[in-house]
């Protein structure tokens, strides 16, 4: 589903910020860099655990004890697939009055953040994210329970989104 661009094109040919002809939002998927980063972290951590769980007992107690490496390797294989399913579940859409964020595999969660309720829009990028050329956008509203974060965006897209959301938030300020 990677189109080479962070924007999905809707049925009417629009990109990202418009709604499709039937009033459905045009969803934007996360770039594949987030999937690569999460999979590398998985391999590093579970690979080290598998190596420690198999190599140490294998050397100290005999080769049969190296079978302790199998559970971490099985968990790695299962997690490899689950990480992709989770990555595919994340998407967002910019509508006329609000931002939609959808995520979740078993339990779908859709967050609607009205532009007028946004108090702060942050772009963050830790050292691992920077290494992979990624950034996250976090939205803060008056509601303390709002968990509005879009992870794994290209830095240019994250900055564009921050600027657009800040501009729309100021224009539609709800008088907080």
N, C-alpha and C positions, 0 to 999 in steps of 0.2 A: 504494500500500500504506500510505499515511499514514493512521492512524486518529485523528489528533489527540491521541493520548496516546503516551508513550514505551513503553508496555507493549502487547505483542500478547496477545490473548485466546486461550487454548487451547481445544480442543474441549470441555472440561468446564466452561467458563465462568470458569476461574481466570485471574488476571493475574500474570505475571512470576515469582513465587517458587515456584510449584508445578510438578509434573510432570503431563503429560497422562495420561489414563486408561491408555494403553499403555506407560507408563513413559518416554515421550519427553519431553525437557525442553521447556518453553514458552520459545521464543526471543523476545528483545526486540530490535527493530531500532533503529538509530541515528536520531535525529531529522533532518529535512531541512535544518536549519540548517547542518550540517557540509557538505552538498553545495553549498549556496549560497555558503558561505565559500570552499571550494576552487575553485569555478568563478569567483568574482570574482577571486581571486588569479591564476588561470590567465589570465583576460582582461587583467588589469592587466599582468602580466609579458610574456606573449607578444604582447599588443597593442603594448606599448612597443617590443619587439624588431622586430615587423613594421613599425611606423612608422619606426623608425630604419633598418631594412634597406631600406625602399622609398623613404622621403622623401629621405634624404641622397643616395643615388646618383641618384635621379630629378632632384633639383635640380642636382647638380654635374655629372653626366655625360650627362643626357638622359632623356627619359621612358621609353625602353625598359629602362633599368636599374631602374626601379621594380618590375620583375618579381621582384626579390630579396625583396619582401615576401610573395610567394606561399608559399614553404616554411613560414615561421612561421605564416601563416594556415591552411595545411593541417594543421600540427601542432596548432594550436588547435582546429580542428574535430574531429580524431581524439581529442585529449585530453579534450574536452568529454564525449564518449561514454564513454571509459574511466574518467573520474572517477566517473561515475554507476554504472558496473558495479562499481567498487571499493567505493563507498559502500554499495551494496545487499548486498555480500558480508559486511559487518561485522554481527555480532549477538552477543548474550550471553544466558546463561541462569543463573539462580540455582537450584541444586538443594539437596537436603537437606544434603549433605556437601561440596560443592565448587561452584566457579564455572566455567562454560564460556565460552570466548571463541572465536568462529569467524570466520575472515576468509580472503580470497583468491579470485581469479577463476580463474586457471590452476592454481595450486598452492594447494589448500585447506589451511589450517592451523587446527587446533583445539587450544586450550590448556586444560588442566584444572588448576585451582588449588585444592587442598584448603584448606578454611578453617583447619584446624589448622596449616598450614605458612606462613600469611601472617605476615610480620613487621611490615610497614608498608603502609598504604593512604593514598595521597596524592591530593588533588584539586588540579590545576593549571589555570591559565587565563592564557595570554599576552595581550598587548594586542589582537591581532587576534581571538582567541577571545572575549575580553570584549566587544569591539565587537559581535560577532554573538550574544552571550548564550550562549556555550558553555563547557564545562569538560571536562577529561579526568580519568579515574581511572587511577592507576598502582598496580599491586600489586607489592610486593617480597617475595620469599621467600628461603629459605636458598640456593636454587640460583641461581648467578650468571647462568645462561643464560635464566632465565625472563623472557620479554618479554610481560608481561601488562598491556596498556594498553587502555582503552576510550576512544576519542576522541569528541569532539563531542556530549557529553551536555548536557542542560539543567542549569544549576548546582544546582537543587533536587534533581534526580534523582541527580546526582553526589554531593551531600552525603548523601542518603538511602542511596545504595549504599555510600559510605564508612563511614557509621555502622553499617549493617547488617553489612558485612563485618568491621569491627573488633570488633563485638559477637560475631559468630559465631567469629571467630578467637580471641578470648580464651576463649570457652566451650569450644572444641575444641582448645586449645593442645596441640601435640604434644611439648612438653617440650624445646624447642630450648635 
